[in-house]
Every structure is written in C-alpha cells, then in structure tokens.
Amino acid sequence: MVAARELERGVPADRIIVMPTVHTAYWDYWSLPLDLIETPADGRLSLGRHRFERHLAGMGDFFGRLEDGVYKNATERYRPGLSLGKHDAAGAIGRVIGALGDDDSRRDYVTVLFGEPHVVWRSWARNLFNHLEYTDYVSIAPGDVVLNCGVHGGGEIPYFLAAMQGQGKLVNLDPLGCQYVSPYTTTCLSTHASAGIELAVALHDQDGELELPVDAGGMAAGGRAGERIPGLVHRTFPCRRIDAIVQELRLDRVDYIKMDIEGAEPQAIRGAAATISRFRPQLAISIYHEHRHFWEIPLQLFELCPGYRFFLKHYHFIANETVLYAVPSERPIRPRRSSISLALEDDCVGASSEVARSKWSRLWPWSRSAT
C-alpha cells in the first residue's frame, strides 16, 4: 500500500518502485491460485498432482484435457529430446551437458528434454518461488547497457530498470515495439524515460525487411519468416542485425543481452557476433522455440563465446521457457537461490518414463536425479 501511494504521488527520478504485477505469465508464482497450495502439519508447501491437473484442464486443450475424469496431457508439449533419433543426439546433448557449469543446470536440461509431464511439473514446482526468468546467474548494475530482445508484455522490464537504478540504457527491441506492455511496465518506462530506447524491429542476421506471422495476442513469430500460417495475420517489419543497431546507437558498452524472439534466436545471435566478441556481455537466450534449438543454440554459443561459463534454467510446467545463460569468466556469477520449496505430492513415475530415460541415465548420471 505504501508503494501504491507513492506511485500515485509520482516516483522521484532517482527511484523506481517494484511491485508484483497482477496479470503476468501463467506459469509463474503470481498466477498459481493460492487455494491449490496446501501446508501440512510439518509446514512444507505442497501442491497435489491431481488438483494441478484439474487446474491445467481449465486452461484449455493446449496443455491437456479431462476425459471421463482422467487428465490426458498434450504430450507434444513435453520431452523434446525424444525427437532427436535421426540426429547425432548423444553427441550433441552430451556436449551441452558437459559444458554446463553446475548440477542444477544439468538436471534441468535432462528433465526438460526427457522428463514425462509430472516429472517436469515436480521440477517446476520445486523452484517456483525461487527465480525470476532472465535474471538467474547474471547481474545487472547501475550504468549497465541492456539489450532486451523480445518485449511483448515486458514483465522483465521493471526488474531491469530497478537494477539499473535509473542509470545506463535499456534498449527494447521487438517487431511490435512496446505496444503490448502492461500498464505497470508503461509506468516504469515513463518514470525513467531517459534510460529507455524503443526500436520496433525484427532481429536477424541481415538488414532489410521480413514478413512474419503475428498472432492475436501480438506475438510475432520471428522464426517463421515468410511462412503462411492459417489464422494469423502476416505483416512486414524492418529487420536489423544487433551489430548494426549497436553501431548506430553508438553504444560504447553492452553488458547484458536477453533474447526471447520466438524462434529467430540463431539468426539474431549471428547478427550479434561482433557485439558479443567486442563487449563480452552476459547472455540469457531462450532455446525452446524449436526442438533442435535445445542443442543447436548452446553449440552455437559455445563456439562464439570462448572464456564463458554456461548455465541453464527451466521456468515452465511444459518444455517452454528454457533459458541458457552465458557469463564471461571476468564477470561474477550470481548463484541460484533456493529458500522456498513447493513439493508436488505424487511420487509415481510411469514405467514408460523409466524406459525412455534409462539409456540417457547410463550416459549422464545427472538424469538419475532429475525426478
């Protein structure tokens, strides 16, 4: 309430108030109904698996549905690693796992690639109250220059601005600019207008124009350039390389690049090669938009970023929202925090899950503890 009253009076130029947004990502802790969470006598927070299944069924067929009272998962939302049979799966995934910098990252990677739905739910619930997407492992400080690639609702923007404390620059890059950001984010941006730059561009490895499909919610499918997708609007946008943008803005530093651009990450990374080489920024790159991105993007960054340390975290109850973090050796690593645990109360692991995962557990011992 104090923060709300301060916002009504106006926020001083040297301050920014950060409050949880009421409407935010449907998979994070602000959107999980509190009446689903139970506190047993021992004080542990718990989430019943079947109650959670009913909650998912109420969110639409995208995740699954109830049939005669039994929840049926939309299996295509899980286990992307099983699509690798005709590729060099073991070699590619083994290289990624070998380069990840901690057991938590390795466990998340194996879980999201091969875990059955309730295994992924359990991993998500365990970390639910201990993270903020795009901010694990990396540090943003006053005066930093941040490239926020992919905006849409802009839920991360208030936290970036808070860390910057009104100093430095936040460059927001999205084909649709900031027109879909929440009112709260708009307030934060207007409070520190001098720190924010908005560019309505699609990011790629070339400069010119791209035709992209756009859904009703305002998400431009960056990785589907030129495709005709029934039911979606198709619009032409200017496309730019990050290297060209950095040069035009005359940026003399880039400290952090966050990238979630709906499948165009490999192209945008190629278009940022000179910037990454010159400034060695911290990176938070989404790797989930296509199954092959789970290994192709890490391998791409391993080659592009010598002297970096790599980590990974998964933020969703399906395979989406998996972020690869890259931190140069000369910068500190902000470790994961884990102080609140929400247990999914169901220890049943289906036999099919064990069969599918057994060959991976022989190669990588971290997969044995992924459940």
C-alpha positions as CSV (number, residue, x, y, z in Angstrom):
1,M,0.0,0.0,0.0
2,V,2.9,2.4,0.7
3,A,4.3,1.7,-2.7
4,A,0.9,2.3,-4.3
5,R,0.5,5.6,-2.6
6,E,4.0,6.6,-3.7
7,L,3.1,5.8,-7.3
8,E,0.0,7.9,-7.1
9,R,2.1,10.9,-5.9
10,G,4.8,10.3,-8.6
11,V,8.1,8.5,-8.2
12,P,11.2,10.6,-7.7
13,A,13.6,10.5,-10.6
14,D,16.2,8.6,-8.7
15,R,13.9,5.8,-7.6
16,I,11.8,3.1,-9.0
17,I,9.2,1.1,-7.1
18,V,8.9,-2.6,-8.0
19,M,5.7,-4.5,-7.1
20,P,4.4,-7.8,-8.4
21,T,2.2,-7.4,-11.4
22,V,-1.4,-8.7,-11.0
23,H,-1.5,-10.2,-14.6
24,T,1.7,-11.9,-15.5
25,A,2.9,-15.2,-17.0
26,Y,0.5,-18.1,-16.4
27,W,3.3,-20.5,-15.3
28,D,4.8,-18.3,-12.6
29,Y,4.1,-18.0,-8.9
30,W,1.9,-14.9,-9.2
31,S,-0.6,-16.8,-11.3
32,L,-0.8,-20.1,-9.4
33,P,-4.1,-20.0,-7.4
34,L,-3.3,-20.0,-3.7
35,D,-6.1,-22.4,-2.9
36,L,-4.1,-25.1,-4.8
37,I,-1.3,-24.9,-2.3
38,E,-1.6,-26.8,1.0
39,T,0.5,-26.5,4.2
40,P,0.7,-29.9,6.0
41,A,1.4,-30.1,9.7
42,D,5.2,-30.1,9.1
43,G,5.0,-26.7,7.4
44,R,6.0,-27.8,3.9
45,L,4.2,-26.2,1.0
46,S,2.6,-28.8,-1.2
47,L,0.7,-29.0,-4.5
48,G,-1.5,-32.0,-5.2
49,R,-0.8,-33.5,-8.6
50,H,-4.5,-34.2,-9.3
51,R,-5.5,-30.7,-8.2
52,F,-2.9,-29.3,-10.5
53,E,-4.2,-31.5,-13.4
54,R,-7.7,-30.0,-12.9
55,H,-6.1,-26.6,-12.9
56,L,-4.3,-27.3,-16.2
57,A,-7.5,-28.7,-17.8
58,G,-9.2,-25.4,-17.0
59,M,-6.6,-23.6,-19.0
60,G,-7.6,-25.2,-22.3
61,D,-6.6,-28.1,-24.6
62,F,-3.2,-26.6,-25.3
63,F,-1.9,-28.3,-22.2
64,G,-4.3,-31.3,-22.0
65,R,-7.9,-32.2,-21.1
66,L,-10.1,-34.2,-18.8
67,E,-11.6,-37.4,-20.3
68,D,-14.1,-39.2,-18.1
69,G,-12.4,-37.5,-15.1
70,V,-8.9,-38.6,-16.1
71,Y,-6.4,-35.9,-17.2
72,K,-4.8,-36.5,-20.6
73,N,-1.6,-34.5,-21.3
74,A,-0.9,-32.8,-24.5
75,T,2.2,-35.0,-25.0
76,E,3.7,-32.8,-27.7
77,R,4.4,-30.1,-25.1
78,Y,6.9,-32.4,-23.3
79,R,10.0,-34.5,-23.9
80,P,11.6,-32.7,-27.0
81,G,14.7,-34.8,-26.6
82,L,12.9,-37.8,-28.0
83,S,12.7,-36.1,-31.4
84,L,16.4,-36.5,-31.8
85,G,16.6,-40.0,-33.1
86,K,17.7,-39.2,-36.6
87,H,20.2,-36.7,-35.5
88,D,23.5,-37.1,-33.6
89,A,21.6,-36.8,-30.4
90,A,24.0,-38.4,-27.9
91,G,26.9,-36.4,-29.2
92,A,25.1,-33.1,-29.3
93,I,23.4,-33.4,-25.9
94,G,26.5,-34.9,-24.3
95,R,28.5,-31.8,-25.4
96,V,25.9,-29.5,-24.0
97,I,25.7,-31.3,-20.7
98,G,29.5,-31.4,-20.4
99,A,29.7,-27.6,-20.9
100,L,27.0,-26.7,-18.3
101,G,28.5,-25.2,-15.2
102,D,26.6,-26.8,-12.3
103,D,24.5,-29.8,-11.4
104,D,21.2,-27.7,-11.3
105,S,21.7,-26.8,-14.9
106,R,22.4,-30.3,-16.0
107,R,19.4,-31.6,-14.0
108,D,17.1,-29.1,-15.6
109,Y,18.4,-29.8,-19.1
110,V,17.8,-33.6,-18.8
111,T,14.4,-33.1,-17.1
112,V,13.1,-30.8,-19.8
113,L,14.4,-32.9,-22.6
114,F,13.2,-36.3,-21.4
115,G,11.0,-35.9,-18.3
116,E,7.4,-37.0,-18.5
117,P,4.8,-34.3,-17.6
118,H,4.6,-34.9,-13.9
119,V,8.4,-35.1,-13.7
120,V,8.6,-31.6,-15.3
121,W,5.9,-30.3,-13.0
122,R,7.8,-31.5,-10.0
123,S,10.9,-29.7,-11.1
124,W,9.0,-26.6,-11.9
125,A,7.2,-26.6,-8.5
126,R,10.4,-27.2,-6.6
127,N,11.9,-23.9,-8.0
128,L,8.6,-21.9,-8.4
129,F,9.3,-19.4,-5.6
130,N,13.0,-19.0,-6.1
131,H,13.5,-17.5,-9.5
132,L,12.8,-14.7,-11.9
133,E,13.1,-15.6,-15.6
134,Y,16.1,-14.0,-17.4
135,T,17.8,-13.0,-14.1
136,D,19.4,-16.1,-12.7
137,Y,23.2,-16.3,-12.9
138,V,23.6,-12.8,-14.3
139,S,23.9,-9.4,-12.6
140,I,22.7,-6.0,-13.8
141,A,24.3,-3.0,-12.2
142,P,23.7,0.8,-12.3
143,G,25.1,2.2,-15.5
144,D,24.8,-1.0,-17.5
145,V,23.6,-1.2,-21.1
146,V,20.9,-3.9,-21.5
147,L,19.6,-5.1,-24.8
148,N,16.1,-6.5,-24.2
149,C,15.4,-8.5,-27.3
150,G,11.8,-9.6,-27.4
151,V,9.4,-7.4,-25.4
152,H,5.6,-8.3,-25.7
153,G,4.2,-7.8,-22.1
154,G,7.5,-6.6,-20.8
155,G,7.3,-8.3,-17.4
156,E,11.1,-8.2,-17.1
157,I,11.5,-4.5,-17.8
158,P,10.6,-3.2,-14.3
159,Y,13.2,-5.5,-12.8
160,F,15.9,-4.5,-15.3
161,L,15.2,-0.8,-14.6
162,A,15.2,-1.4,-10.8
163,A,18.7,-3.0,-11.1
164,M,19.9,-0.2,-13.3
165,Q,18.7,2.5,-10.8
166,G,17.9,5.0,-13.5
167,Q,21.4,4.8,-14.9
168,G,22.7,3.3,-18.2
169,K,20.4,2.3,-21.1
170,L,17.7,-0.3,-21.6
171,V,17.2,-0.9,-25.4
172,N,13.9,-2.7,-26.0
173,L,13.8,-4.5,-29.4
174,D,10.7,-6.1,-30.8
175,P,8.9,-6.1,-34.2
176,L,5.9,-4.6,-32.4
177,G,7.8,-2.3,-30.2
178,C,6.4,-1.8,-26.7
179,Q,2.7,-1.5,-27.7
180,Y,1.7,-4.7,-25.8
181,V,3.5,-4.0,-22.5
182,S,1.4,-3.9,-19.3
183,P,0.2,-0.6,-17.8
184,Y,2.6,-1.2,-14.8
185,T,5.5,-1.6,-17.2
186,T,4.5,1.5,-19.1
187,T,4.6,3.4,-15.8
188,C,8.1,2.2,-15.0
189,L,9.3,3.1,-18.5
190,S,7.8,6.6,-18.3
191,T,9.4,7.1,-14.9
192,H,12.8,6.5,-16.3
193,A,12.3,7.6,-19.9
194,S,15.9,8.8,-20.3
195,A,17.1,5.2,-19.7
196,G,14.8,3.5,-22.2
197,I,15.1,3.2,-26.0
198,E,12.4,1.5,-28.1
199,L,13.1,0.1,-31.5
200,A,10.3,-1.6,-33.5
201,V,12.5,-4.1,-35.4
202,A,12.8,-7.8,-36.0
203,L,16.2,-9.1,-35.2
204,H,18.1,-11.3,-37.8
205,D,21.5,-11.8,-39.4
206,Q,20.6,-9.3,-42.2
207,D,19.3,-5.8,-42.5
208,G,16.2,-5.3,-44.6
209,E,12.6,-6.5,-44.2
210,L,10.9,-9.7,-43.1
211,E,7.3,-10.9,-43.4
212,L,6.3,-12.5,-40.1
213,P,3.1,-14.2,-38.9
214,V,1.5,-12.3,-35.9
215,D,-1.0,-13.9,-33.6
216,A,-4.0,-12.2,-32.0
217,G,-2.0,-11.6,-28.8
218,G,0.6,-9.6,-30.5
219,M,3.4,-12.1,-30.8
220,A,5.4,-12.0,-34.0
221,A,6.8,-15.5,-34.9
222,G,10.4,-14.4,-35.6
223,G,11.5,-17.9,-36.6
224,R,8.7,-18.4,-39.1
225,A,9.7,-15.6,-41.6
226,G,7.9,-15.9,-44.9
227,E,5.7,-18.8,-43.8
228,R,1.9,-18.5,-44.4
229,I,0.2,-19.8,-41.2
230,P,-3.6,-20.1,-41.4
231,G,-5.5,-17.9,-38.9
232,L,-2.6,-15.5,-38.4
233,V,-2.0,-12.0,-39.7
234,H,1.1,-11.6,-41.8
235,R,3.0,-8.3,-41.6
236,T,6.2,-6.9,-43.0
237,F,8.7,-5.5,-40.5
238,P,12.1,-3.9,-40.8
239,C,14.8,-6.4,-39.7
240,R,18.2,-5.5,-38.3
241,R,21.4,-7.0,-37.0
242,I,22.2,-6.3,-33.4
243,D,25.7,-5.3,-34.6
244,A,24.2,-2.6,-36.8
245,I,22.0,-1.3,-34.0
246,V,24.8,-1.1,-31.5
247,Q,26.9,0.8,-34.1
248,E,24.0,3.2,-34.9
249,L,23.3,3.9,-31.3
250,R,27.0,4.5,-30.7
251,L,27.0,2.2,-27.7
252,D,30.4,2.0,-26.0
253,R,29.4,-1.0,-23.9
254,V,26.9,-3.8,-23.8
255,D,26.6,-5.6,-20.5
256,Y,23.7,-7.9,-20.9
257,I,21.6,-9.3,-23.8
258,K,18.3,-11.0,-23.1
259,M,16.8,-12.8,-26.1
260,D,13.4,-14.3,-26.4
261,I,12.3,-13.7,-30.0
262,E,10.0,-16.6,-30.9
263,G,12.5,-18.8,-32.8
264,A,14.8,-16.3,-34.5
265,E,17.5,-16.6,-31.9
266,P,20.0,-18.4,-34.0
267,Q,19.9,-15.7,-36.7
268,A,19.9,-12.9,-34.2
269,I,23.0,-14.4,-32.5
270,R,24.8,-14.5,-35.8
271,G,23.8,-10.8,-36.3
272,A,25.3,-10.0,-32.8
273,A,28.6,-11.8,-33.3
274,A,30.8,-8.7,-33.4
275,T,29.0,-7.1,-30.4
276,I,29.5,-10.3,-28.3
277,S,33.1,-10.5,-29.3
278,R,33.8,-6.9,-28.6
279,F,31.9,-6.3,-25.3
280,R,31.6,-9.8,-23.9
281,P,28.1,-9.2,-22.4
282,Q,26.2,-11.6,-20.2
283,L,23.6,-13.5,-22.2
284,A,20.2,-15.0,-21.4
285,I,19.0,-16.8,-24.5
286,S,15.7,-18.7,-24.9
287,I,16.4,-22.1,-26.5
288,Y,12.9,-23.8,-26.6
289,H,11.1,-22.5,-29.6
290,E,12.1,-25.4,-31.8
291,H,13.2,-28.8,-30.5
292,R,16.6,-28.6,-32.3
293,H,17.3,-25.3,-30.6
294,F,17.8,-27.1,-27.3
295,W,21.2,-28.3,-28.6
296,E,21.9,-26.2,-31.7
297,I,21.8,-22.8,-29.8
298,P,24.1,-24.0,-27.0
299,L,26.6,-25.4,-29.5
300,Q,26.4,-22.1,-31.5
301,L,27.2,-20.1,-28.4
302,F,30.0,-22.4,-27.2
303,E,31.8,-21.7,-30.4
304,L,31.0,-17.9,-30.4
305,C,31.8,-17.3,-26.7
306,P,35.3,-18.5,-25.7
307,G,36.0,-18.0,-22.0
308,Y,32.4,-18.0,-21.0
309,R,30.7,-20.2,-18.4
310,F,27.3,-21.7,-19.3
311,F,24.2,-22.4,-17.2
312,L,20.6,-23.3,-17.8
313,K,17.3,-23.0,-16.1
314,H,13.8,-24.1,-16.9
315,Y,10.8,-21.9,-15.9
316,H,7.6,-23.6,-17.1
317,F,5.5,-26.7,-16.4
318,I,5.9,-27.7,-20.1
319,A,9.1,-27.7,-22.1
320,N,8.8,-24.0,-22.8
321,E,10.7,-21.1,-21.2
322,T,14.1,-22.8,-21.0
323,V,16.9,-20.2,-20.8
324,L,20.6,-20.7,-21.5
325,Y,22.8,-18.3,-19.5
326,A,26.3,-17.4,-20.6
327,V,28.6,-15.4,-18.3
328,P,32.1,-14.4,-19.3
329,S,34.9,-15.5,-16.9
330,E,35.7,-11.9,-15.9
331,R,32.2,-11.3,-14.6
332,P,30.8,-12.7,-11.3
333,I,28.1,-15.4,-11.3
334,R,25.0,-14.8,-9.2
335,P,24.1,-18.3,-7.9
336,R,20.6,-19.7,-7.9
337,R,18.7,-19.0,-4.8
338,S,16.6,-21.8,-3.2
339,S,14.9,-20.9,0.1
340,I,11.2,-21.9,-0.5
341,S,10.2,-25.3,-1.8
342,L,6.8,-26.3,-3.2
343,A,6.5,-30.1,-3.4
344,L,4.3,-31.8,-6.0
345,E,2.8,-34.6,-3.8
346,D,3.0,-37.6,-6.1
347,D,6.0,-39.9,-6.3
348,C,4.6,-42.1,-9.1
349,V,6.9,-42.3,-12.1
350,G,5.5,-44.2,-15.0
351,A,7.4,-47.2,-16.4
352,S,7.4,-45.7,-19.9
353,S,9.3,-42.7,-18.4
354,E,11.9,-45.0,-16.9
355,V,12.4,-47.0,-20.2
356,A,12.8,-43.8,-22.2
357,R,15.3,-42.3,-19.8
358,S,17.3,-45.3,-19.0
359,K,19.8,-45.0,-21.9
360,W,20.4,-41.3,-21.0
361,S,20.9,-42.1,-17.4
362,R,23.7,-44.5,-18.3
363,L,25.5,-41.8,-20.2
364,W,24.8,-38.9,-17.8
365,P,24.3,-39.6,-14.1
366,W,22.6,-36.3,-13.5
367,S,19.5,-37.7,-15.3
368,R,19.0,-40.2,-12.4
369,S,18.3,-37.4,-10.0
370,A,16.2,-35.3,-12.4
371,T,13.0,-36.6,-10.9
